[in-house]
Amino acid sequence: SFVLMANFVSPHFPLAAPKEFSDLYKVEDIPDPIQFRREDWPHHPVIDDYRRYCCQENVPYEVSKEAIRVYYGMCSFLDDQIGIVLDALKKSGKEDDTYVIYISDHGDTMGEHGVFFKSTLYEGSVGIPMIMKGPDIEKGTTSSSPVSLIDIYQTALEIASVPLDDYSRTLPGKSILETLRNPDLNRPI
């Protein structure tokens, strides 16, 4: 058995993607994010200060749209890199009995509500992808039950068949595997 932790920087600021990936997207095909245009921005003292602090008040519309296009290219570049790792797993012959967990530490608002970056409590900033596959997870399983990064510790221990010691039992988080085995289970976090 083995454990591999692969960390990727992309997508992340500064916005720079290999040309072949950013060229997959055209600015004119990218819809405006919610409340993207200046006249639609919500105003709250904290958000307005954040825009000023991050120098986002006067970014031209075209520049913001180009940023999103490149960000999409960075996401496609990341997908390609993850594909390399998954192809190696498949070639190893261990694909069918290996758990794979894909997570991110934060999202990015990417222009929604007139802001970029990660430091707001808008869904684009705090919502993250969490995708798992494994030998006892049926393909296509989804669940609307809330989970958190804090659940990864307990999940990893269960996957590795490591019994919880007294200390581990006091830590927050629950294994996500039970949720994936019972996708209709709506568990509190």
N, CA, C and O of each residue as an XYZ file, in Angstrom:
756
protein
N       0.837     -1.178      0.000
C       0.000      0.000      0.000
C       0.884      1.245      0.000
O       2.075      1.179      0.306
N       0.284      2.368     -0.346
C       1.050      3.604     -0.448
C       0.128      4.794     -0.217
O      -1.095      4.684     -0.305
N       0.740      5.922      0.079
C       0.041      7.201      0.166
C       0.853      8.189     -0.671
O       2.073      8.285     -0.538
N       0.163      8.905     -1.518
C       0.801      9.947     -2.316
C       0.011     11.224     -2.135
O      -1.209     11.236     -2.298
N       0.697     12.289     -1.801
C       0.059     13.593     -1.717
C       0.692     14.471     -2.786
O       1.886     14.767     -2.729
N      -0.109     14.886     -3.756
C       0.383     15.727     -4.845
C      -0.245     17.106     -4.687
O      -1.468     17.227     -4.607
N       0.568     18.124     -4.642
C       0.079     19.497     -4.501
C       0.355     20.263     -5.786
O       1.432     20.157     -6.372
N      -0.628     21.029     -6.207
C      -0.504     21.832     -7.414
C      -0.776     23.291     -7.060
O      -1.621     23.578     -6.212
N      -0.075     24.199     -7.693
C      -0.266     25.617     -7.430
C      -1.415     26.166     -8.271
O      -2.179     27.010     -7.801
N      -1.538     25.708     -9.467
C      -2.545     26.226    -10.387
C      -3.923     25.679    -10.032
O      -4.004     24.525     -9.612
N      -5.001     26.429    -10.174
C      -5.047     27.826    -10.566
C      -4.826     28.737     -9.355
O      -5.426     28.536     -8.299
N      -3.993     29.701     -9.516
C      -3.682     30.629     -8.435
C      -3.080     31.877     -9.045
O      -2.491     31.830    -10.125
N      -3.226     32.979     -8.358
C      -2.576     34.198     -8.818
C      -1.073     34.056     -8.637
O      -0.661     33.421     -7.667
N      -0.246     34.591     -9.483
C      -0.578     35.424    -10.628
C      -1.201     34.589    -11.751
O      -0.903     33.404    -11.907
N      -2.055     35.227    -12.513
C      -2.758     34.536    -13.588
C      -1.832     34.358    -14.784
O      -1.525     35.306    -15.506
N      -1.398     33.120    -14.970
C      -0.536     32.785    -16.108
C      -0.757     31.315    -16.422
O      -0.542     30.443    -15.580
N      -1.188     31.055    -17.646
C      -1.434     29.684    -18.079
C      -0.646     29.433    -19.356
O      -0.440     30.355    -20.145
N      -0.205     28.204    -19.570
C       0.399     27.909    -20.874
C      -0.587     28.274    -21.989
O      -1.787     28.023    -21.877
N      -0.071     28.858    -23.044
C      -0.897     29.402    -24.118
C      -1.888     28.380    -24.670
O      -3.037     28.720    -24.952
N      -1.453     27.135    -24.826
C      -2.358     26.136    -25.406
C      -3.590     25.882    -24.538
O      -4.612     25.409    -25.035
N      -3.496     26.192    -23.249
C      -4.649     26.023    -22.357
C      -5.509     27.285    -22.307
O      -6.736     27.195    -22.340
N      -4.881     28.456    -22.228
C      -5.700     29.673    -22.216
C      -6.366     29.893    -23.573
O      -7.436     30.497    -23.646
N      -5.746     29.410    -24.641
C      -6.348     29.546    -25.973
C      -7.578     28.655    -26.163
O      -8.274     28.769    -27.173
N      -7.847     27.779    -25.210
C      -9.067     26.964    -25.286
C     -10.319     27.816    -25.087
O     -11.423     27.383    -25.418
N     -10.152     29.018    -24.553
C     -11.286     29.868    -24.179
C     -11.237     31.192    -24.926
O     -10.164     31.742    -25.172
N     -12.410     31.691    -25.281
C     -12.540     32.996    -25.926
C     -13.317     33.911    -24.987
O     -14.342     33.515    -24.431
N     -12.833     35.120    -24.816
C     -13.472     36.078    -23.920
C     -14.957     36.221    -24.241
O     -15.787     36.268    -23.334
N     -15.290     36.290    -25.521
C     -16.684     36.516    -25.905
C     -17.603     35.335    -25.569
O     -18.824     35.489    -25.555
N     -17.036     34.179    -25.303
C     -17.849     33.010    -24.944
C     -18.037     32.858    -23.434
O     -18.801     32.003    -22.986
N     -17.356     33.669    -22.665
C     -17.417     33.558    -21.207
C     -18.528     34.463    -20.677
O     -18.470     35.682    -20.841
N     -19.535     33.870    -20.046
C     -20.602     34.714    -19.498
C     -20.097     35.549    -18.319
O     -19.176     35.158    -17.602
N     -20.721     36.693    -18.146
C     -20.365     37.518    -16.994
C     -20.742     36.781    -15.708
O     -21.837     36.227    -15.611
N     -19.843     36.770    -14.723
C     -20.211     36.229    -13.411
C     -21.323     37.073    -12.777
O     -21.596     38.186    -13.229
N     -21.942     36.558    -11.762
C     -23.022     37.268    -11.066
C     -22.508     38.595    -10.510
O     -21.431     38.649     -9.916
N     -23.270     39.648    -10.702
C     -22.945     40.995    -10.214
C     -21.534     41.425    -10.637
O     -20.784     41.998     -9.846
N     -21.198     41.143    -11.871
C     -19.857     41.397    -12.393
C     -19.670     42.848    -12.823
O     -18.618     43.439    -12.581
N     -20.670     43.413    -13.449
C     -20.547     44.789    -13.957
C     -20.656     45.776    -12.797
O     -21.433     45.591    -11.861
N     -19.869     46.801    -12.894
C     -19.776     47.792    -11.806
C     -21.142     48.265    -11.322
O     -21.346     48.423    -10.118
N     -22.074     48.492    -12.236
C     -23.398     48.983    -11.842
C     -24.207     47.935    -11.064
O     -25.220     48.265    -10.448
N     -23.762     46.683    -11.092
C     -24.468     45.610    -10.374
C     -23.785     45.214     -9.068
O     -24.300     44.372     -8.332
N     -22.633     45.812     -8.776
C     -21.891     45.436     -7.572
C     -22.724     45.677     -6.317
O     -23.372     46.715     -6.189
N     -22.708     44.730     -5.404
C     -23.317     44.992     -4.101
C     -22.386     45.894     -3.297
O     -21.167     45.850     -3.459
N     -22.961     46.689     -2.452
C     -22.125     47.585     -1.642
C     -22.339     47.307     -0.167
O     -23.458     47.332      0.347
N     -21.251     47.049      0.474
C     -21.176     46.852      1.913
C     -19.832     47.454      2.308
O     -18.861     47.308      1.566
N     -19.750     48.114      3.432
C     -18.477     48.765      3.796
C     -17.270     47.834      3.733
O     -16.199     48.251      3.291
N     -17.416     46.599      4.161
C     -16.281     45.669      4.156
C     -15.898     45.301      2.725
O     -14.714     45.280      2.388
N     -16.881     45.014      1.889
C     -16.595     44.640      0.498
C     -16.036     45.843     -0.268
O     -15.102     45.698     -1.057
N     -16.597     47.007     -0.039
C     -16.064     48.210     -0.698
C     -14.616     48.467     -0.273
O     -13.785     48.819     -1.111
N     -14.304     48.299      1.001
C     -12.920     48.451      1.479
C     -12.017     47.385      0.863
O     -10.871     47.661      0.506
N     -12.535     46.183      0.745
C     -11.753     45.089      0.147
C     -11.407     45.424     -1.306
O     -10.274     45.215     -1.741
N     -12.381     45.940     -2.052
C     -12.116     46.340     -3.444
C     -11.021     47.409     -3.489
O     -10.118     47.344     -4.323
N     -11.106     48.392     -2.586
C     -10.081     49.444     -2.549
C      -8.718     48.855     -2.172
O      -7.711     49.135     -2.821
N      -8.701     48.051     -1.136
C      -7.453     47.455     -0.636
C      -6.765     46.616     -1.715
O      -5.540     46.639     -1.836
N      -7.550     45.879     -2.494
C      -7.001     44.992     -3.532
C      -6.918     45.656     -4.900
O      -6.666     44.988     -5.903
N      -7.130     46.977     -4.943
C      -7.025     47.751     -6.185
C      -7.936     47.195     -7.282
O      -7.526     47.061     -8.435
N      -9.169     46.877     -6.909
C     -10.112     46.298     -7.861
C     -11.214     47.270     -8.271
O     -12.095     46.905     -9.050
N     -11.182     48.473     -7.769
C     -12.261     49.430     -8.036
C     -12.325     49.890     -9.490
O     -13.411     50.136    -10.015
N     -11.182     50.006    -10.135
C     -11.150     50.619    -11.464
C     -10.564     49.704    -12.531
O     -10.023     50.184    -13.527
N     -10.664     48.406    -12.338
C     -10.167     47.470    -13.345
C     -11.155     47.465    -14.511
O     -12.343     47.216    -14.307
N     -10.682     47.737    -15.729
C     -11.593     47.765    -16.871
C     -12.275     46.400    -17.094
O     -11.701     45.346    -16.820
N     -13.485     46.459    -17.587
C     -14.290     45.269    -17.874
C     -13.491     44.260    -18.710
O     -13.467     43.072    -18.389
N     -12.848     44.720    -19.761
C     -12.111     43.831    -20.670
C     -10.955     43.131    -19.953
O     -10.677     41.961    -20.216
N     -10.292     43.837    -19.062
C      -9.178     43.248    -18.307
C      -9.706     42.166    -17.364
O      -9.091     41.109    -17.222
N     -10.834     42.428    -16.728
C     -11.434     41.432    -15.829
C     -11.848     40.181    -16.597
O     -11.648     39.062    -16.125
N     -12.426     40.374    -17.781
C     -12.837     39.218    -18.588
C     -11.621     38.419    -19.058
O     -11.667     37.189    -19.096
N     -10.555     39.097    -19.410
C      -9.319     38.403    -19.810
C      -8.750     37.617    -18.631
O      -8.231     36.515    -18.814
N      -8.844     38.169    -17.434
C      -8.374     37.447    -16.239
C      -9.145     36.140    -16.080
O      -8.557     35.102    -15.780
N     -10.435     36.190    -16.277
C     -11.249     34.973    -16.159
C     -10.862     33.963    -17.232
O     -10.774     32.768    -16.953
N     -10.632     34.431    -18.457
C     -10.232     33.533    -19.548
C      -8.939     32.794    -19.199
O      -8.833     31.583    -19.393
N      -7.970     33.530    -18.686
C      -6.695     32.904    -18.320
C      -6.886     31.962    -17.129
O      -6.275     30.895    -17.076
N      -7.723     32.352    -16.188
C      -8.009     31.479    -15.039
C      -8.607     30.150    -15.521
O      -8.225     29.086    -15.034
N      -9.528     30.210    -16.458
C     -10.091     28.979    -17.025
C      -8.984     28.131    -17.647
O      -8.968     26.910    -17.492
N      -8.057     28.784    -18.352
C      -6.922     28.062    -18.922
C      -6.077     27.396    -17.854
O      -5.583     26.285    -18.047
N      -5.912     28.078    -16.722
C      -5.158     27.498    -15.611
C      -5.875     26.268    -15.061
O      -5.235     25.281    -14.696
N      -7.205     26.330    -15.003
C      -7.985     25.166    -14.542
C      -7.807     23.990    -15.498
O      -7.657     22.851    -15.055
N      -7.822     24.254    -16.796
C      -7.618     23.187    -17.777
C      -6.200     22.630    -17.695
O      -5.995     21.427    -17.856
N      -5.228     23.494    -17.445
C      -3.852     23.038    -17.248
C      -3.774     22.112    -16.034
O      -3.129     21.065    -16.086
N      -4.434     22.502    -14.942
C      -4.467     21.658    -13.747
C      -5.098     20.309    -14.063
O      -4.567     19.269    -13.672
N      -6.226     20.317    -14.768
C      -6.874     19.063    -15.157
C      -5.903     18.161    -15.906
O      -5.863     16.953    -15.672
N      -5.125     18.749    -16.802
C      -4.152     17.986    -17.574
C      -3.087     17.369    -16.666
O      -2.710     16.211    -16.846
N      -2.609     18.133    -15.706
C      -1.575     17.631    -14.789
C      -2.119     16.499    -13.903
O      -1.436     15.504    -13.663
N      -3.342     16.666    -13.429
C      -3.964     15.599    -12.633
C      -4.138     14.356    -13.493
O      -3.977     13.234    -13.013
N      -4.465     14.555    -14.757
C      -4.583     13.431    -15.683
C      -3.298     12.635    -15.787
O      -3.336     11.410    -15.899
N      -2.164     13.309    -15.750
C      -0.868     12.619    -15.795
C      -0.714     11.711    -14.575
O      -0.274     10.568    -14.695
N      -1.080     12.228    -13.408
C      -0.980     11.426    -12.181
C      -1.944     10.241    -12.247
O      -1.567      9.121    -11.903
N      -3.179     10.475    -12.685
C      -4.163      9.389    -12.762
C      -3.774      8.347    -13.806
O      -4.017      7.157    -13.609
N      -3.176      8.780    -14.910
C      -2.690      7.819    -15.912
C      -1.590      6.937    -15.328
O      -1.556      5.735    -15.590
N      -0.697      7.523    -14.541
C       0.368      6.742    -13.902
C      -0.230      5.737    -12.923
O       0.241      4.604    -12.832
N      -1.265      6.146    -12.191
C      -1.938      5.223    -11.271
C      -2.543      4.061    -12.047
O      -2.429      2.907    -11.633
N      -3.182      4.362    -13.163
C      -3.788      3.313    -13.988
C      -2.718      2.343    -14.504
O      -2.901      1.127    -14.457
N      -1.607      2.889    -14.993
C      -0.518      2.051    -15.509
C       0.095      1.181    -14.415
O       0.646      0.119    -14.706
N       0.004      1.623    -13.161
C       0.575      0.855    -12.051
C      -0.245     -0.391    -11.737
O       0.229     -1.299    -11.054
N      -1.481     -0.430    -12.240
C      -2.361     -1.556    -11.945
C      -3.084     -1.426    -10.612
O      -3.775     -2.354    -10.193
N      -2.935     -0.294     -9.946
C      -3.537     -0.108     -8.624
C      -4.771      0.798     -8.653
O      -5.314      1.127     -7.599
N      -5.215      1.200     -9.829
C      -6.326      2.152     -9.943
C      -7.597      1.664     -9.250
O      -8.270      2.441     -8.573
N      -7.927      0.396     -9.414
C      -9.202     -0.107     -8.896
C      -9.242     -0.259     -7.378
O     -10.327     -0.301     -6.799
N      -8.089     -0.341     -6.724
C      -8.105     -0.492     -5.266
C      -7.459      0.683     -4.544
O      -6.987      0.551     -3.414
N      -7.446      1.842     -5.214
C      -6.849      3.043     -4.639
C      -7.905      4.126     -4.483
O      -8.712      4.355     -5.384
N      -7.892      4.784     -3.343
C      -8.740      5.958     -3.129
C      -8.012      7.178     -3.664
O      -6.804      7.321     -3.482
N      -8.739      8.036     -4.312
C      -8.211      9.312     -4.779
C      -9.136     10.388     -4.227
O     -10.356     10.313     -4.377
N      -8.547     11.380     -3.593
C      -9.317     12.503     -3.049
C      -8.760     13.775     -3.667
O      -7.568     14.061     -3.557
N      -9.629     14.532     -4.316
C      -9.231     15.823     -4.873
C      -9.906     16.920     -4.059
O     -11.130     16.946     -3.932
N      -9.109     17.816     -3.515
C      -9.630     18.942     -2.736
C      -8.809     20.185     -3.044
O      -7.744     20.114     -3.655
N      -9.323     21.309     -2.611
C      -8.623     22.580     -2.732
C      -8.734     23.293     -1.394
O      -9.666     23.041     -0.630
N      -7.801     24.172     -1.109
C      -7.839     24.867      0.187
C      -8.787     26.057      0.182
O      -9.226     26.494      1.247
N      -9.112     26.590     -0.988
C     -10.047     27.715     -1.072
C     -10.496     27.864     -2.510
O      -9.912     27.272     -3.418
N     -11.524     28.647     -2.712
C     -11.966     28.989     -4.048
C     -11.449     30.366     -4.418
O     -10.589     30.924     -3.736
N     -11.975     30.902     -5.494
C     -11.685     32.266     -5.924
C     -12.966     32.862     -6.468
O     -13.703     32.192     -7.192
N     -13.240     34.101     -6.131
C     -14.481     34.698     -6.604
C     -14.435     35.032     -8.083
O     -15.487     35.033     -8.722
N     -13.301     35.311     -8.653
C     -13.131     35.548    -10.082
C     -14.160     36.503    -10.673
O     -14.763     36.222    -11.709
N     -14.349     37.624    -10.007
C     -15.182     38.695    -10.524
C     -16.608     38.721    -10.019
O     -17.297     39.730    -10.171
N     -17.067     37.629     -9.420
C     -18.420     37.654     -8.868
C     -18.521     38.771     -7.830
O     -17.618     38.959     -7.015
N     -19.611     39.496     -7.871
C     -19.884     40.570     -6.908
C     -18.857     41.703     -6.982
O     -18.729     42.502     -6.055
N     -18.121     41.757     -8.114
C     -17.145     42.822     -8.296
C     -15.861     42.632     -7.521
O     -15.143     43.599     -7.267
N     -15.557     41.391     -7.135
C     -14.310     41.119     -6.417
C     -13.608     39.900     -7.011
O     -14.228     39.030     -7.622
N     -12.311     39.873     -6.809
C     -11.479     38.728     -7.170
C     -10.811     38.238     -5.892
O     -10.910     38.882     -4.847
N     -10.151     37.134     -5.973
C      -9.365     36.533     -4.895
C     -10.226     35.696     -3.948
O     -11.365     35.348     -4.260
N      -9.654     35.386     -2.791
C     -10.236     34.391     -1.901
C     -10.748     34.927     -0.573
O     -11.288     34.152      0.216
N     -10.611     36.158     -0.303
C     -10.773     36.645      1.061
C     -12.150     37.187      1.407
O     -12.268     38.070      2.257
N     -13.178     36.684      0.776
C     -14.537     37.076      1.142
C     -15.305     35.810      1.520
O     -14.824     34.695      1.321
N     -16.469     35.996      2.049
C     -17.279     34.827      2.395
C     -18.317     34.520      1.328
O     -19.299     33.830      1.604
N     -18.120     35.015      0.127
C     -18.974     34.615     -0.984
C     -18.668     33.164     -1.349
O     -17.554     32.681     -1.145
N     -19.670     32.480     -1.889
C     -19.526     31.055     -2.220
C     -18.314     30.780     -3.112
O     -17.618     29.784     -2.916
N     -18.054     31.657     -4.094
C     -16.913     31.437     -4.972
C     -15.591     31.372     -4.238
O     -14.651     30.726     -4.700
N     -15.510     32.032     -3.105
C     -14.289     32.062     -2.319
C     -14.200     30.891     -1.340
O     -13.137     30.290     -1.182
N     -15.301     30.575     -0.694
C     -15.259     29.552      0.357
C     -15.657     28.168     -0.124
O     -15.276     27.174      0.495
N     -16.410     28.075     -1.208
C     -16.787     26.762     -1.730
C     -15.607     26.131     -2.441
O     -14.905     26.799     -3.200
N     -15.389     24.862     -2.201
C     -14.257     24.175     -2.831
C     -14.727     22.876     -3.474
O     -15.756     22.321     -3.091
N     -13.970     22.400     -4.449
C     -14.273     21.079     -4.981
C     -13.818     20.008     -4.005
O     -12.785     20.159     -3.351
N     -14.568     18.945     -3.903
C     -14.151     17.765     -3.155
C     -14.676     16.563     -3.923
O     -15.878     16.301     -3.955
N     -13.760     15.843     -4.536
C     -14.114     14.706     -5.381
C     -13.336     13.504     -4.875
O     -12.137     13.590     -4.610
N     -14.031     12.387     -4.743
C     -13.377     11.152     -4.292
C     -13.741     10.002     -5.210
O     -14.831      9.963     -5.780
N     -12.823      9.078     -5.342
C     -13.118      7.790     -5.959
C     -12.431      6.730     -5.120
O     -11.416      6.983     -4.470
N     -13.001      5.553     -5.151
C     -12.404      4.465     -4.391
C     -13.123      3.171     -4.667
O     -14.173      3.164     -5.310
N     -12.563      2.065     -4.183
C     -13.111      0.750     -4.505
C     -14.547      0.529     -4.037
O     -15.267     -0.269     -4.637
N     -14.973      1.205     -2.998
C     -16.346      0.987     -2.514
C     -17.235      2.214     -2.724
O     -18.269      2.359     -2.071
N     -16.824      3.096     -3.642
C     -17.630      4.275     -3.970
C     -18.163      4.074     -5.383
O     -17.396      3.977     -6.341
N     -19.478      4.012     -5.500
C     -20.076      3.796     -6.811
C     -19.866      5.017     -7.697
O     -20.089      6.149     -7.267
N     -19.436      4.785     -8.931
C     -19.195      5.872     -9.886
C     -20.461      6.714    -10.043
O     -21.565      6.180    -10.150
N     -20.286      8.026    -10.053
C     -21.404      8.947    -10.232
C     -22.143      9.293     -8.957
O     -23.114     10.047     -9.001
N     -21.712      8.762     -7.820
C     -22.357      9.058     -6.549
C     -22.158     10.523     -6.189
O     -21.043     11.040     -6.257
N     -23.226     11.179     -5.813
C     -23.134     12.546     -5.310
C     -23.926     12.628     -4.015
O     -24.813     11.815     -3.754
N     -23.591     13.610     -3.226
C     -24.302     13.838     -1.979
C     -24.378     15.337     -1.734
O     -23.430     16.071     -2.012
N     -25.496     15.777     -1.221
C     -25.612     17.195     -0.866
C     -25.323     17.411      0.615
O     -25.469     18.523      1.123
N     -24.918     16.364      1.299
C     -24.573     16.488      2.710
C     -23.314     17.339      2.853
O     -22.346     17.136      2.119
N     -23.314     18.273      3.775
C     -22.120     19.118      3.924
C     -20.930     18.323      4.455
O     -21.061     17.511      5.371
N     -19.783     18.573      3.864
C     -18.521     17.997      4.328
C     -17.513     19.139      4.399
O     -17.763     20.238      3.905
N     -16.389     18.865      5.011
C     -15.396     19.911      5.227
C     -13.999     19.319      5.105
O     -13.815     18.107      5.213
N     -13.023     20.181      4.880
C     -11.639     19.722      4.872
C     -11.269     19.056      6.188
O     -10.394     18.191      6.231
N     -11.925     19.455      7.237
C     -11.629     18.888      8.554
C     -11.961     17.386      8.598
O     -11.457     16.660      9.455
N     -12.813     16.928      7.665
C     -13.186     15.514      7.598
C     -12.116     14.639      6.942
O     -12.175     13.415      7.054
N     -11.150     15.237      6.267
C     -10.142     14.458      5.537
C      -9.300     13.599      6.485
O      -8.958     12.466      6.145
N      -8.968     14.113      7.650
C      -8.151     13.348      8.605
C      -8.835     12.030      8.967
O      -8.233     10.962      8.864
N     -10.091     12.113      9.390
C     -10.818     10.904      9.783
C     -11.013      9.976      8.581
O     -10.959      8.755      8.721
N     -11.236     10.553      7.412
C     -11.405      9.763      6.193
C     -10.124      8.995      5.869
O     -10.169      7.804      5.561
N      -8.994      9.676      5.940
C      -7.708      9.027      5.647
C      -7.423      7.903      6.626
O      -6.918      6.853      6.229
N      -7.738      8.105      7.903
C      -7.525      7.036      8.882
C      -8.393      5.824      8.561
O      -7.931      4.688      8.655
N      -9.651      6.060      8.181
C     -10.523      4.934      7.845
C     -10.018      4.198      6.605
O     -10.001      2.967      6.581
N      -9.612      4.933      5.586
C      -9.091      4.305      4.366
C      -7.877      3.447      4.686
O      -7.730      2.352      4.143
N      -7.009      3.932      5.559
C      -5.783      3.212      5.915
C      -6.018      2.149      6.987
O      -5.077      1.481      7.416
N      -7.275      1.991      7.424
C      -7.628      1.027      8.481
C      -6.838      1.279      9.761
O      -6.434      0.341     10.449
N      -6.627      2.541     10.069
C      -5.932      2.919     11.297
C      -7.000      3.179     12.359
O      -7.831      4.073     12.202
N      -6.977      2.400     13.435
C      -7.979      2.631     14.484
C      -7.755      3.988     15.161
O      -6.626      4.451     15.320
N      -8.852      4.592     15.545
C      -8.757      5.885     16.229
C      -8.227      5.680     17.643
O      -8.741      4.847     18.390
N      -7.211      6.432     18.003
C      -6.744      6.413     19.383
C      -7.566      7.426     20.179
O      -8.412      8.122     19.618
N      -7.320      7.504     21.467
C      -8.104      8.407     22.324
C      -8.025      9.850     21.837
O      -9.027     10.564     21.827
N      -6.838     10.271     21.437
C      -6.677     11.653     20.978
C      -7.464     11.896     19.681
O      -8.179     12.891     19.568
N      -7.332     10.995     18.716
C      -8.014     11.162     17.425
C      -9.527     11.212     17.583
O     -10.211     11.889     16.815
N     -10.048     10.506     18.565
C     -11.502     10.535     18.799
C     -11.979     11.902     19.287
O     -13.158     12.230     19.152
N     -11.075     12.698     19.853
C     -11.474     14.028     20.352
C     -11.446     15.094     19.260
O     -11.975     16.190     19.446
N     -10.836     14.777     18.132
C     -10.693     15.767     17.070
C     -11.991     15.909     16.282
O     -12.750     14.948     16.151
N     -12.246     17.101     15.760
C     -13.454     17.287     14.956
C     -13.322     16.568     13.614
O     -12.223     16.192     13.206
N     -14.428     16.384     12.948
C     -14.434     15.761     11.638
C     -14.980     14.351     11.695
O     -14.905     13.672     12.719
N     -15.528     13.932     10.577
C     -16.087     12.588     10.428
C     -15.655     12.052      9.083
O     -15.477     12.811      8.131
N     -15.486     10.754      9.003
C     -15.106     10.150      7.733
C     -16.190     10.414      6.690
O     -17.384     10.283      6.963
N     -15.755     10.781      5.516
C     -16.668     11.056      4.412
C     -17.160      9.760      3.777
O     -18.157      9.770      3.055
N     -16.489      8.660      4.029
C     -16.862      7.400      3.379
C     -18.289      6.979      3.700
O     -18.993      6.472      2.826
N     -18.721      7.177      4.922
C     -20.099      6.824      5.277
C     -21.095      7.641      4.465
O     -22.131      7.126      4.046
N     -20.786      8.895      4.246
C     -21.644      9.755      3.431
C     -21.697      9.248      1.998
O     -22.765      9.239      1.387
N     -20.563      8.826      1.455
C     -20.533      8.338      0.076
C     -21.187      6.971     -0.064
O     -21.740      6.651     -1.116
N     -21.127      6.170      0.983
C     -21.819      4.875      0.941
C     -23.328      5.043      1.059
O     -24.092      4.210      0.571
N     -23.756      6.128      1.713
C     -25.174      6.437      1.902
C     -25.407      7.874      1.470
O     -25.551      8.752      2.320
N     -25.449      8.142      0.133
C     -25.488      9.529     -0.349
C     -26.696     10.336      0.093
O     -26.666     11.566      0.049
N     -27.756      9.668      0.515
C     -28.936     10.411      0.985
C     -28.817     10.808      2.450
O     -29.653     11.541      2.976
N     -27.775     10.318      3.096
C     -27.533     10.655      4.493
C     -27.241     12.142      4.580
O     -26.338     12.636      3.904
N     -27.971     12.840      5.379
C     -27.714     14.268      5.576
C     -27.186     14.439      6.985
O     -27.948     14.484      7.951
N     -25.895     14.533      7.085
C     -25.261     14.565      8.388
C     -24.857     15.976      8.787
O     -24.464     16.776      7.937
N     -24.950     16.279     10.049
C     -24.436     17.579     10.492
C     -22.915     17.542     10.467
O     -22.310     16.483     10.636
N     -22.305     18.693     10.257
C     -20.839     18.711     10.254
C     -20.313     18.777     11.656
O     -19.099     18.800     11.859
